[in-house]
């Protein structure tokens, strides 16, 4: 966790720290169970301890980190059952957002957005073919969230984005087989979007999320079965994974 993160100077330091830490959690640079040390974060992000503490409080309210007595603050670990629950909710909400994107977006903006989605899909396929999976998490996130933005439903979009904050998506994208399968499942979505068929697009999105969840849950349960059972063992495993990513 010694990699320097450069923060843009366009908002408060607290908000920039929140943004940076969220990105590090989503990308897997900060892994579930990993302890967050204020001194280390201050050095890495180039800010004082105050915005770090404020950001951690906000992340704790969002459920991304949690504090333990005598153990400090660490990244929340998501269980297989919790992931399954999130996936069920995602399938419903993201199917709805996809349907509304098709129904509500004006033709010109829709065509431009569809072209961008096609480009993102092409980039992801090239990454999988070359086994260069590192960029895929961000490309996939842009693919999904930019589509949902077309729904013009701020509350719906906010709920979806909050759910995405709890997804350890990097675990999918570090597995070539899971990544290839997930990206392949985008094709029926794009086909329905090209035809501007709202119900078909929504259904394809729901199927994609459900199938991805089944594959990911199998992978997650295998990790849980192989992981040390003690709290100290889980923290040691998290630290080991973090060192490999540094």
N, C-alpha and C positions, 0 to 999 in steps of 0.2 A: 504493500500500500504506500510505496514511496514515490510513485509516479507523480510528477508535477501536473496539476490541473490549472489551466489558465482561465481566469474568470473575466468575462466581458464587463465593462464598466457602464452599465445602462440601468441598473436598479440597485436596491439596497444590498448590502453585503450579506445580510441574513437570507434574502431571497436567492441570491446567487449561490450561497452555500447549500440551501435546500435543493436547488436545481442540480448542482454538481453531485450531491450525495444520492439523489434519486437516480441520476444517470449511472452512477457507479454501482448502485444496487441492481438496476435493471440489466446492466451489461455483464454483471457477475464479477466486476472488479472488487466489490465488497460482497462476500458470499454469506448465505444464511448461517447464523450462529457466530459470525465473526464479531469480535469486540471492537467498538469504536473508541479510540483513544483521542481525547481532545487535543493534546499536545501534538500528536502526529498529524491530525487533520489540520490544525492551525498552520503547521509548517508546510504541508502539502498544498493547501489552498491559499496560503499567503494572507491570512486574516488573523485577527486576535481571537481570544477564547470566547468573547461575548457573542458574536454572531454564530459561532459554532454551537454554543449552548442553546441559543434561541432556535437555531435550525433543527437541532436534535429534538427539542420539545415539539416542534411542528410535525416532524417525521414520526414521533411517537404517537401524536394525535391521529395521524393518518394510518397507524398500524404497521409502519415499515420497520421501526426499531422498537425495542422495549428495554426497560431498565430492570435489573435484578439486584437485590440487596447484596452488598459486598462483591458484586461481579461487574458493576458498571452497566453500560449500554451496549447492546449488540443487535445485529440485523436479525429480524424475525425469521424463524424457520417455518416453512409452510409444510403441513402434513399432506399425505395423499388424500385423506378425506376432505380437508379444507380446499385443496386444489380441485377436487371433483365438484364441490359445492360452487366454487367460483366459476367453473366451466359451464355448469348448468345455467347459471345466471347470465353468463356471457353469451351463450348460444341464443337465449331469448332476446337480450338487449341488442346484440350486434346484428341479429337477423332483422329486428325492427328498424335499426338505423340504416341497414342496407336497403330495405324496402322503401323507406322514406327518401333516401338519397336518389333512388331511381324516380320516384314520384314527384319530388319537389324541386329538383335542380333544373334550371333553365337549360335549353339545348346547347347553347354556346359554352357555358361553363362546364356542362356535363361532358361535352366532347373533349375539352381541354383536360379535364380531370381524368377521363378514361385513357387518354394518351399518356398521361403521367403514370397511371397504374400499369399500363402495358410496359412502359420503360422500366419501372421498378421490378416487375416480374422478370423481364429479360435480364436485368442485372443480377437478381437472385439466382436465376438458372445458371448464369455464367459462373457465379461464385461456387455453386454446388459442383458444377462440372470440373472446375479447377481445384476443388477441395480448399478454397480460400473462404472459410465460413465466418470469419470475424465480422465482416460488414453486414451479414445477413440479418442480424437482430434488428438493427436500426432501419434497414430497408423494409423489412417485414412490418415493423411498427408504423412506418410512414405509409405503407400500402394500406393497412387497415384503418388507421386513424384519419388519414386524408379522405378516405371513402366515407367514413362516418360523419366527417365535417359537412358533407354535402346534404345531410339530413336536416340541417337548419333547426336542430332541436338542442338548445344549449344544455338543458337538464339531462337529457339522454346522453349527450356527448360527455358531460362531466362524470356521470356514473360509470360509463365505459372506461374513461381514462383512469378513474380511481381503481377500478378492478384490475386494469393492466399494470398498475404499480405493484401489485402483489404477485405478479407472475414471474417465476424464475425462468424466463424465456431463454436465457443463455444456455440452459441445460439441453434445450432442443437443438440449438444451433451449433453446439459443440459435437453433436452426434450426426455424422454425415447421412445415415439412413433416415433418421427422424426428420432432418432438414429437407432432404430430397422429397420425402413423402408429403410433408406439409406444403411445400411449394407447389408440388404437382396438384394438390387439392385446390389451388387458386384458379386453375384453368376453367372448371365449370362456373365459378363465380364470374370470371371475366367474360365467358361466353354469354351468360345471362345478362350481364351489364351491357355488352355490345348490342344485344337484341332489345335492350331496355325493357326487360321482362322482370317486373318488380318481385313477384312471388317466387319465380325461379331463382332469382339472385339471392333473395332472403333465405330460401331453403338451402341453396348451395353453401351459403355462409354458415348456417346452423350445422349442416353436415360436416363441414370442414372443422369447425370448433369441436364438435363431438368426437370425431375420429382422431383429431390431434390429441384430445384429452385422454382417450383410451390408450394411445401409444405412449404418451408422456407418463401416465399413471403407472404403466407397467415398468417403465424406466425408473420412475421415482421410487416405486416399491422395492425394486432391485437394489437401489442405492441405500434405502432405509434398512433393508435386511443385511446388507454388507457393512453398514456403519456401526461404530462402537456404540454400545447402549448407554454408557454413562455420560453425564453432562460434560465432564472434563474431556472424555474421549471425543464427543461431538465437536467441542471447541478446538481440540487438537487437529481433527480432520479438516475443519474449516480453515484453520491457519495454514495447514499444508496446501490446501487448494488455492488460498490467496497468494502464497509465495510463488506458486507455479504461474499465476496470472500477472504477477508484478513485472 
